[in-house]
Amino acid sequence: MPALRFWLCVAAILISGVAHAGGGPFGIDHRVHYADSGIWKRTNQDVLIYGTITTVVGGALVFGDNDQLGDTFWRSVDAMVITSVGAEAMKYTFQRERPSQTDNPDRFFSGSHAESFPSGEVAAISAAVTPFIVTYGRDHPAVYALALLPAYDAVARVKTHGHWQSDVLVGAALGTGVGLWAAHRDSPLIVSWLPGGFRIGFIHRFK
């Protein structure tokens, strides 16, 4: 199953090499050695999240909802928007301090300055790729490689002390769950709320 492959990828990268107990809700959270260079550099993470948003929204507008590809882009839009709202609500509720703010992974309900739980970026990228994995993964197994994008971001966010391990795992679970919901709906949600022109897409409108 696409979701299982995704989880195996994320969990293996995040938890491999962790032999000691930690804190947090799953007992795995600990502050790792800080790394903000090479592939883990924060600017690379920014490129990934903003590139994902641009690709998904741009693809939805270009292709519309007239074919399978456009339909999948719109499902990714649904998943990203709903996931982002959910992640922000959870951040506001749990108010967990980031590893950059404390070395104690159990500091929840610390005030509005604390926004670690869950990782909104990992959640959004997970939500974006899941509809594509569901739609195309069976016929085109290479599409499963998209799961490496949220997996990379999860590791990078932990290494740059933006999030604890449980933050990124819960973010991935949230995004994947909403992505699966969006992928299996009868039709994309947000495009149904917009004027009919958005269904056509720029590529079909100017043919």
N, C-alpha and C positions, 0 to 999 in steps of 0.2 A: 504494500500500500504506500502511496506517496507520503502520507503523514508519518508512517513508521520509518521510512527511509530518512526523512528529514530529521526526526528525533534522534535516530541513531547517529547521524552525522553531527548534530549539535552537541549531544551529550558526550560522545566520544572525544571530541576536541576539547570541550570545557573541563571534563572531569579526569581525563587521562593524566597520569602523573600525580594526582592528588591523593596522598596516602593518609594524611592527618585529618583529624576531625576539625570541623569549623563551627560557625554559628549560623544564625538565620533560620528561616522556617524549615529548611531541609537538612540543616547541619553540615552544609558544604561550603558556606561562605567564609572567605578569608581574603585579606588584601594581598595581592600578588606583587611581584617585583614590577615597579613602574616602567613602562616602555612606551615612548612616544616618538619613535623613529622607524625608518624603513616602512614596511607594509602596514605597521600598526599606527602610523602617524595619524593624528586626529584629522588632519586635512583630507586624508584618504577616506576616512569615514564620512566626512561631509560630502565628498564627491559621490560616494555610494548612495547616501540617502537622498540627496537632491537629484542625482541622476535617475534614481528609481522613480521619484515623484514625477519628474519631467517626462520620462519614458512612458509611464503608465497613463498620465493625463494626456500627453501628446498623442499617444497611440489611440486612445479612446476618441479624441476629437478628429483625428485623421481618418480612422477607419469606420467610425460610427458603429451602429449595431446591425449592419446589413449582412455580416458574415461571421464565421466562427471566431476569427481572430479579433475583430472589433468587439464582438460580444464578450470575449474573454478579457479584453482590456477594460471594458466597462465593469465586469465583475471584480476585477482588481481594484478599480476605483472605489466601488462599494466597500470592499474589504478594508482598504486603507483608511477610508474616511471613518467607518464605524469603529475600526480598531483604534485609531488615533483618539477618538472621543472616549472610548472605554479606558485606554491607557491613562489619559489625562485625569479621568475621574478617579482611577485607582491611585494615581500619584497624590491627588488632593486628599484622598481618604487615608492612605497609609503613611504619608509624610516621612519617608525613610531617608536617612542621611546617606550620601554617597561615600565611597571609599576615599574620595578626595577630601571629605569633610571629617571623617572619623575612622578609627581602626576597629570600631565596634560594630559588627554587622547586625546587632540587635537593636539599634537605635531607630525605632519606629515612632510615629506620632510626635515628631520633633519640631513641627511648625511648617509654615508655608515655604520656607527656604529649602526644605528637604524634598527632593523629587526623584528619588532613585528607583522606587518600586512601582511598576515594572519598567523595563527599558522600552521607551516609546519607539526608538529607532529600529530595534530588533523586531518589535511587534509589527511595525509598518512594513518593513521589508519582507517579513514572513507572510504577511497578508497579501502583499503584491505578487509574490511568486507562486503561492499555493494554487490559485485558479489555473495558471498555466501548466503546472505540474499535473493537476487533476485532468485537465482537458487533453493535453498532448503527451503526457508521460508514457502511457501505454503503447502508443504507436511510434513514439520517438523517444527512446530511453535517454538520449543525451539531455533532454529537458530536465531530468532529475538533477543535473549539475547546478540548476538554479538554486537548489537548497544550500549550496556552498556560500551564497551571498549573505543570507542571515547568519549562517554559522560563522563566517569570517567576522561580521560585524559584532556578533556576540563576544567572540574572543577579544577583539580589538577594544570593545567598550570596557571589558574587565581589565585589560592590560593598561589602559590609560586612566584607570581609577574612576571611570564614569559610572560604573555599576558593579554590584556584587553578582556572584554566579547565579543566585536564585532570581535576581532581577531579569537577567537575559533569558533564563529558561522560562520564566512565567510570561515574559514578553513574547517569546517564540510560540508558547502554547496559545496565548491569546490571539496572535496574528494568524496562526495556522488554523485554529478553530473557526474564526470568523471567515477566513479564506475558504475553508471547506463549505461553510454555510453559503457563502456567496456563489461558489462554484456549482452548487446543487440546487439553487433556486430555479424556478421556471423561467425567469427572465431577470436581467439586471434591474436593480432597484432605482438608483439615482437617475439613470437615463429616462426612466418612465415619468419622472417628475419634471423633466425639462421640455422645452418646446421641441416639436417634431424634427426640426432641422438637425438636432444633435444626433438623431438616429441615422442620418444619411452619411455624415462624415465628409471631410473635405476631399478625400481621394475619390469618392463616388460623385460628389456634387459637381466637380469640375471635369468629369470624364467627357 
